[in-house]
Amino acid sequence: MDSASRPKLRTAYKKGRVIAPLHTAGPVAITPDGTRLVTCVGEDALLTDIQAGVEICRFAGDTESITSLCVTPSSSHLLLFTSSLSLRVYEIPSSFSPQTKAIKPIRVVARAHDAPVHVCRSDPTSTYLASGSADGVVKVWDILRGYVTHLFKGHGGVVSALVFNYPFDLSSVVREQKMQLITASVDTRIRIFDLSAAAARASGGSKPEAVLEGHVSVPRGLDVSPDGKWLVSGGRDSVVLIWDISSKAPPAPVKKSSKGKGKETEFSPVLHKTIPVFERVEAVGLLHPDEDLAGAPSGHEKLRFYTGGEKGLVRVWDARDGSVLFTLGQEHDDSSQDQEEQRQIVDAIYVPSASTIVSVHADQNILFHSLSAQTLSRQLIGFNDEIIDVTFLSPQLPVQASTSSLSDTHVALATNSSLIRVYSTSSLDARLISGHSEIVLCLDSGAQGRVLASGSKDRSARIWAPVRQRVADVEAPGQTVPEWRCVAVCEGHAESVGAIAMSRKALLGDTIASASASGSATGAGDDLRFMFTGSQDRTIKMWDLSSVPLTASASEENEGETHMVKCKSLTTHKAHDKDINSLDVAPNDRLLVSGSQDRTAKVWEIEYVTSSTSVRGELRLLGTCKGHKRGVWCVRFGRAERVLATGSGDKTVKLWNLDDFTCVKTFEGHTNSVLRVDFINAGMQIVSSASDGLVKLWNVRDETCAATMDNHEDKVWALAVSSDESTIVSGAADSVVTFWQDCTEEEQLEKETQRAQLVEKEQNFANYLALHDYRNAILLALGMAQPGRLHSLFAALSSAEDASPSSITGHAAVDEVLRTLPFTDLARLLRYVRDWNAHARTSVVAQRVLHAIVKLRPADDLSRAFDAEAAFNAATTVPAPDSEGTVAVSVPVEGRGATALKELIDALIPYTERHLTRMEKLLQDSYVVEHLLSEMDDGMFGELGDDDEDLDSHPMDIDRAIAVSA
């Protein structure tokens, strides 16, 4: 390859999007405008931008699990209770920009209840908070002031549901309607409390206005119509009750003399209707009267409600006749009991502004159902467990547009589950693909990413195709995630299928193009040729995919497995002595490589012949790559050259020559087993991931590591490279998926810019020195952070031609610069002086500059200089949260400045004392030298005269003797 046409090496990848755990366990809340979602991750609450799929902030917890939370209707505050029985109140940020600093609570009530709180609700005015605990106590709190306004006892157990009844018109100035609180508990009774009367009495033993009895099991959901007339309640007794709570009892003579009790008997709710729903109800709510539902009957009074329960479906009902208007979600009849328990709905939230019902499921999935379209509009997966494999998908990619912008729009994840996750690469929207009965172990894509193949522990492999998209979905390709359907199944292995590889070469004929353009589900069979599967039974099977369609018809979506193709096995080979971990097909579909736990990789020749009546396939062993000391976890062919890369448990990546199957290069650097490898950049570089949690980029030519990417805390099992190689996706056992974006050009451009700026500053510095503009020269050297240039400048001042003996530094202009130096620059210069003072060679300049600063600046300036530096650093840096999500309390700026000054002085004093000791020793040594010289002079001149007495008696002879000797 010509050096001019050879692609440049990639040197840097930056962290882009991250798919991290969104919801692990606990309650969920959504803002009334439907734009932000509050979920629980561990002990912290997480605020997420639903549309962008980006984490906005975290709310710091108290290391205890969250039992209940709610968001005020004004979206201003988040209120949550934890297992420590504390109430924590947070302000919700109005900005959607991500924040690295954890949000601290504005108020904490240490022991809000004497038992855990499982339900809480804010009133429509965002003024009060109602909380019900497990000991049957309900408290009403003033949110801003933080005190209890009402206390209700008498519930026969755990409080299971709460709702405020306060119909009011925002445009009305006078509000005559009283506020009520309606509660439900495990004693199956529903109680209605008058908050106005309780507030007037200001006592803790208020009795309910009415007690409603109708359920035979615990009520789990309560809701009140906007006009305050209707109350709907649903429970685990599989019925929904409609109550008329606006009715009053007929006037009758009051028998009791108590005025208060006689007034309370006027309120008498009536059970209007009982509707059996045939499932345990976990959530129920009334729809807004103005909600426009397609297919719903029209009438003068619309009373419609929704339910969610054990079947995992959201049903919308007409309360007048008790009929189901429509159902949201899919019912899985063939699911096991465990899967049914995981998919049941634990909560449902109605968002009128977005015409959406949000259902929260037991398996941590959050589904957004559009009421207007009656479809699933968005699905957020809360937790992905261990990421085992990942591959890119392009379900909307046209047949003859391999470089289209529609490529790599989705990623498929295999996790520690039988369900496959398909994510959009631009958002958190995802879909679950069900079909396998056990954990999915491996994934691969074919037909340029338009179909998906999976292998599972259930000893089968399946081919998945996207359901043909509607026009509404095609308008925003890549933004929505299509539904996927199993179009083919491959059965025949005796053990788990742990490796899978589809044919790489696509036959893009006229038949395929026309079939794809017409949207036909069949007729595109020539594009899928064959597939290989490797199993724990140590065999490799070759499958014929010639009759497998590329798309699934929408009409066939719910027809089960009747239209699935049963793929035929073309050949079976016992390939290895141990489990087969990885398979890969060469780009030209002529070679297959297999990697096994037996420490070898084997290369096979593929023979695939098609005719009008039959298809024949065979494998022939070409060679074995031996050299690894542990099992081979991954094998990959080069995209451009005849080379093979293998990753092994011996912590190395090896490159093999396919001509003689010898190892030509070995890459060492990982500290644990190498689990995945792949080629990029025309085979000039290799990317690898390992059990040490790192992703490394290697240069093949010099066997060096060009970059290391670190964002995982556990084994990186999954690795995939996009078709344009600009994105690398890594998935690990810590349930985190990271998108690494190529930033080589950006980094090089930034380096070039910095280099140009540095050259320009160095030239300016030389010009300032030539012009004796010491102020700008010193300021520029401080700004460039180059203490060496500053030292040279100060050292040259004393020997300069225009040096002034009266100046402290040797130049009057420099004295003026030091006298007027800004505080932040003064603090930086003092730090340079501290460093210079630590070395004898540079200590003279350090002492001279320090002496000048002390003489020219008052003592207050030194303290204020470090205060200004601390304030500048605090303004330009954002403290990161620690492992608990909290940020350390900052020390006041003045305190930090004084501390920095003390540290500087403590560093200057010992070295200064050492320099003074050294100078005193030099002075003493000079006296010794002078004494020796004088003694030497006496001895030398004594030999020149007749005797010492003559020299002493004739002192003038000494000079004469010196002259003679000279």
Secondary structure, 3 states (H helix, E strand, C coil): CCCCCCCCCCCCEEEEEEECCCCCCCCCEECCCCCEEEEEECCEEEEEECCCCEEEEEECCCCCCEEEEEECCCCCEEEEEECCCCEEEEECCCCCCCCCCCECCCEEECCCCCCCEEEEEECCCCCEEEEEECCCCEEEEECCCCCEEEEECCCCCCEEEEEEECCCCCCCCCCCCCCEEEEEECCCEEEEEEHHHHHHHCCCCCCCCEEEECCCCCEEEEEECCCCCEEEEEECCCEEEEEECCCECCCCCCCCCCHHHHHHCCECCEEEEEEECCCCEEEEEECCCCCCCCCCCCCCCCCEEEEEECCCCEEEEECCCCEEEEEECCCCCCCCHHHHHHHCEEEEEEEHHHCEEEEEECCCEEEEEECCCCEEEEEEECCCCCEEEEEEECCCCCCCCCCCCCCCCEEEEEECCCCEEEEECCCCCEEEECCCCCCEEEEEEECCCCEEEEEECCCEEEEEEEECCCHHHHCCCCCCCCCEEEEEEEECCCCCEEEEEECCCCCCCHHHHHHHHHCCCCCCHHHCCEEEEEECCCEEEEEECCCCCCCECHHHCCCCCCCCEECEEEEEEECCCCCEEEEEECCCCCEEEEEECCCEEEEEEEEEEECCCCEEEEEEEEEEEECCCCCEEEEEECCCCCEEEEEECCCEEEEEECCCCEEEEEEECCCCCEEEEEEECCCCEEEEEECCCEEEEEECCCCEEEEEEECCCCCCCEEEECCCCCEEEEECCCCCEEEEEECHHHHHHHHHHHHHHHHHHHHHHHHHHHCCCHHHHHHHHHHHCCHHHHHHHHHHHCCCCCCCCCCCCCCHHHHHHHHCCCHHHHHHHHHHHHHHHCCHHHHHHHHHHHHHHHHHCCHHHHHHHHHHHHHHHHHHCCCCCCCCCCCCCCCCHHHHHHHHHHHHHHHHHHHHHHHHHHHHHHHHHHHHHHHHHHHHHHHHHHCCCCCHHHHHHCCHHHHHHHHHHC
